[in-house]
């Protein structure tokens, strides 16, 4: 089972944004919580969707928390446009995300990559983008449980490996785990592309953490929410995909030409899935980075 179309999934959960770059909204009668941070080019789309979604709850001010998973450009760039429109919102993330958003070099990279990706959406004028370092983000530690209204909780979980700063969030009342990119990129019920861009050992450990949660539904960084058998077996299939790509990478170890060819092969095979989010040149660099991490760990 997969839900990726924007709109209500059930009475307490909805998707805004798009299938390629979803944001999630958990709603109860007391408050609403936004999870993920998207691209700046999605600003007006997400703004309209939030207003429509929350019209029966008194409007946009029903939002209380905005939970950021990590500091990659496609997961935090809306902070630069929408936070100023919602100054009452408490923005929450990991200490690592908070540190990254205070780093001038990291913010320059986020801004550059966001601008490239937002061309596929509705690019925002530079003057309309707030400096991410000026957006107040409150760091929380792993294990922190946030009260999101009506007795519902959202517990922060460290899931490094894709990014050193990645946090997942678990809502036990919905039996729902938000993992962002920690599980990889979903290509089908049994097909997952690993997204190991920081640390292979940590990535494997994060898969084990996800598995231990035994959540009935898993909200992904891209392509929506999976449930049923897909969620139940997600980690097993993600591990299989990880092992297959690891084997391919290690078979090219020590051969620069073969390594370059493999990165190009992976981009040819997988890039279309994320074309509205990841420019092709960046996809190739990401595959090269992942192959390097596999080979170094061999």
Secondary structure in CASP SS format (residue, H / E / C, confidence):
PFRMAT SS
TARGET T0000
AUTHOR 0000-0000-0000
METHOD secondary structure of the structure
MODEL  1
X C 1.00
X E 1.00
X E 1.00
X C 1.00
X C 1.00
X C 1.00
X E 1.00
X E 1.00
X E 1.00
X E 1.00
X C 1.00
X C 1.00
X E 1.00
X E 1.00
X E 1.00
X E 1.00
X E 1.00
X C 1.00
X C 1.00
X C 1.00
X C 1.00
X E 1.00
X E 1.00
X E 1.00
X E 1.00
X E 1.00
X E 1.00
X C 1.00
X C 1.00
X C 1.00
X C 1.00
X E 1.00
X E 1.00
X E 1.00
X E 1.00
X C 1.00
X C 1.00
X C 1.00
X C 1.00
X H 1.00
X H 1.00
X H 1.00
X H 1.00
X H 1.00
X H 1.00
X H 1.00
X H 1.00
X H 1.00
X H 1.00
X H 1.00
X H 1.00
X H 1.00
X H 1.00
X C 1.00
X H 1.00
X H 1.00
X H 1.00
X C 1.00
X C 1.00
X H 1.00
X H 1.00
X H 1.00
X E 1.00
X E 1.00
X E 1.00
X E 1.00
X E 1.00
X C 1.00
X C 1.00
X C 1.00
X C 1.00
X C 1.00
X H 1.00
X H 1.00
X H 1.00
X C 1.00
X C 1.00
X C 1.00
X H 1.00
X H 1.00
X H 1.00
X H 1.00
X H 1.00
X H 1.00
X H 1.00
X C 1.00
X C 1.00
X C 1.00
X C 1.00
X E 1.00
X E 1.00
X E 1.00
X E 1.00
X E 1.00
X H 1.00
X H 1.00
X H 1.00
X H 1.00
X H 1.00
X H 1.00
X C 1.00
X C 1.00
X C 1.00
X H 1.00
X H 1.00
X H 1.00
X H 1.00
X H 1.00
X H 1.00
X H 1.00
X H 1.00
X H 1.00
X H 1.00
X H 1.00
X H 1.00
X H 1.00
X H 1.00
X H 1.00
X C 1.00
X C 1.00
X C 1.00
X C 1.00
X C 1.00
X C 1.00
X C 1.00
X H 1.00
X H 1.00
X H 1.00
X C 1.00
X C 1.00
X C 1.00
X H 1.00
X H 1.00
X H 1.00
X C 1.00
X C 1.00
X E 1.00
X E 1.00
X E 1.00
X E 1.00
X C 1.00
X C 1.00
X C 1.00
X C 1.00
X E 1.00
X E 1.00
X E 1.00
X C 1.00
X C 1.00
X C 1.00
X C 1.00
X C 1.00
X E 1.00
X E 1.00
X E 1.00
X E 1.00
X E 1.00
X E 1.00
X C 1.00
X C 1.00
X C 1.00
X C 1.00
X C 1.00
X C 1.00
X C 1.00
X C 1.00
X E 1.00
X E 1.00
X E 1.00
X E 1.00
X E 1.00
X H 1.00
X H 1.00
X H 1.00
X C 1.00
X E 1.00
X E 1.00
X E 1.00
X E 1.00
X E 1.00
X C 1.00
X C 1.00
X C 1.00
X C 1.00
X E 1.00
X E 1.00
X E 1.00
X E 1.00
X C 1.00
X C 1.00
X E 1.00
X E 1.00
X E 1.00
X C 1.00
X C 1.00
X C 1.00
X C 1.00
X C 1.00
X C 1.00
X H 1.00
X H 1.00
X H 1.00
X H 1.00
X H 1.00
X H 1.00
X H 1.00
X H 1.00
X H 1.00
X H 1.00
X H 1.00
X H 1.00
X H 1.00
X H 1.00
X C 1.00
X C 1.00
X C 1.00
X E 1.00
X E 1.00
X E 1.00
X E 1.00
X C 1.00
X C 1.00
X C 1.00
X C 1.00
X E 1.00
X E 1.00
X E 1.00
X H 1.00
X H 1.00
X H 1.00
X H 1.00
X H 1.00
X C 1.00
X H 1.00
X H 1.00
X H 1.00
X H 1.00
X H 1.00
X H 1.00
X H 1.00
X H 1.00
X H 1.00
X H 1.00
X H 1.00
X H 1.00
X H 1.00
X H 1.00
X H 1.00
X H 1.00
X H 1.00
X H 1.00
X C 1.00
X C 1.00
X C 1.00
X C 1.00
X H 1.00
X H 1.00
X H 1.00
X H 1.00
X H 1.00
X H 1.00
X H 1.00
X H 1.00
X H 1.00
X H 1.00
X H 1.00
X H 1.00
X H 1.00
X H 1.00
X H 1.00
X H 1.00
X H 1.00
X H 1.00
X H 1.00
X C 1.00
X C 1.00
X C 1.00
X C 1.00
X C 1.00
X H 1.00
X H 1.00
X H 1.00
X H 1.00
X H 1.00
X H 1.00
X H 1.00
X H 1.00
X H 1.00
X H 1.00
X H 1.00
X H 1.00
X H 1.00
X H 1.00
X H 1.00
X H 1.00
X H 1.00
X H 1.00
X C 1.00
END
